[in-house]
Amino acid sequence: MDQPDSTVATSNFSSPGLEPHSSWVSIRRASAVVLSLCFVPGVPGNIAVIILRPNWEHMSRLSQSLMLNLAVSDLLCLLTLPLVIDALLYGWRFNLVSCKLLAYVVYCSIYSSQLTVTGLSIQRYLLVVHQQDCQQVQKRLVLVLLWLVAFILSTPHLVVQQLVPKQQWTDCRPQYSSDAQWMAVLMTETIVGIISFFIVMFSYIRIHKKVSQAAFFNNPQTTRLITSIIVSFVVLWVPYFTTSVLGIVAICLRNEGLQKFYKNSWNIIAALTFVNKCLNPLLYAFTSHNICSVCQKPKAMQQDQREPDTATTGGLS
């Protein structure tokens, strides 16, 4: 989506329309290229996950529901990219209602995907580290709550998204009535994202530690997969959170330099986060069997240890 703008007359921020035209066009074209590269492999990848459901036979129903929801959320987000790319290159061609709906769908799918990844990390953490399979958790209730939170968090974007005339075309982008409104929306995105980020990081670091400590968990492939999840999450989301924090600082300090950097980098940084939609099918769906095998090994070993004891007791009685 396009970078935000504040419409407060007293704001010290410079107008995006005053930026050099060549730089402005180059940034939008670069963002469009990144989004195109995300769309091409991401859509068939998520469709394949939804249809094939690879290696899901060993997963719990809750895990399967979360995996399916992640693929649906990512696919929904990726399917909006042609409109976003067209808007970046040629401006918004439709009415205000469609502009607001597009922004709402994009943010709903992003929040749903983010919350689903957080839920998966918690579920895997409980399963691997604490050997709790969460079988009693109602999957429908989890999904309803997850989407309800996503709908609520996305509501501000349904309100602030506007059609903004800019040079020779019209942009569909957030337009805030005050810096306070801009700050509130940006802080909500940042706080939710950072909380999710730390939960995911904590969960997979603990899983990695569990895998490394146990001799019977010595599986280099599983270790690489867990590491790839952590690294990809850090590489793709830390720049987004960092830029959001800089945006908040720019609003608080009314610093034109930080504000200009925030506006110039926003489209590229936001586009990079869509790469995660392409990686999710590989990192979460096609590798779930390896994570599940980690959980099954200790149970098998415990059963093997109990069987001789039972036989011995039977012989003595």
C-alpha positions, 0 to 999 in steps of 0.5 A: 500500500502507498505511504501514509500522509497527514493532512494537518495544516499545522504539521511541519512535515513536508508534502510527498508531492514535493519529492523529486519526481524521478525518485518517487517513480523509481521507488514505486516501480521498485515496489511493484517489481518486488510485489510481482516477484511475490505474486508469481510463486506465492499464489501457486505455492499457497494453492498447493498447500490448500489442495495437497496439505503435505505431511498433515496426516501426523498433525493435530486438528488444531495444527491442520486448521492453523496451517490451512488458515495461514495458507488462506490468509496469505493467498487472500493477501497475494490475490490483492497484489495485481490491484496494488501493483496497478495503483503503484504504476498508474494510480488508483482507477476505481472509486473510494469504496473499492479503495477502502475495501482493498485496504481492509482486505489487505490488512485483515489478511496480514493480521490474520497471517501474523496471528496464525504464525503466532498461534502456530509458534505457541502450539509448537512450543507447547508440543515440543518443549512441554509435550502438551498436544492441545487436543482439547482446544476448540479449533473453530473457536480459535479461528473465530477469535483470530479473525475477529481480532484481525477484523478489529485491528484492521478497522482503522485502515477502513476509516483512514484510507482515502483517495488523494489527488497527486500530480497526474493521478490519484492515490489510494492511501491513508490520510489522517486528520491529525498527527495524533490519529496517525500516531495511534494507527502506527503504534497499534500496528507496531505494538501488535507486530512486536508482541507477535515477533517476540512470541515467535522468536521465543517459541522457536528459540526454545524449540531449537534449544530443546532439539539441540539438547536431546541426543535423540533429537539430533536431526540437522534437517530439523535444526536447519528448518527451525533456523530458517524460520527464525532467520526469515522472520527476522530479516523480513519483519525487523526492517518493517518494525524499525521503520514503523518506530522511526515513523513514530519518532518522526511524528513525536519530534516533527523531524523532517529528516526522519519523516522523509526517510520514513516516507521514502522507504515505506513502500519498499519495506512494506513490499518486502514483508510480502516475501513472507507470504511466499516463504510461508508455504515452504517454512510452515506447510511443507516442513511440518512433518519434521517438527512433528517428528521431533514431538513423536520421538520422545513419546516413542522412547517413553513407551519403549522404556515402559514396556520392559518394566511392564514385562519384568513386573509381570514375570515377578508377580 
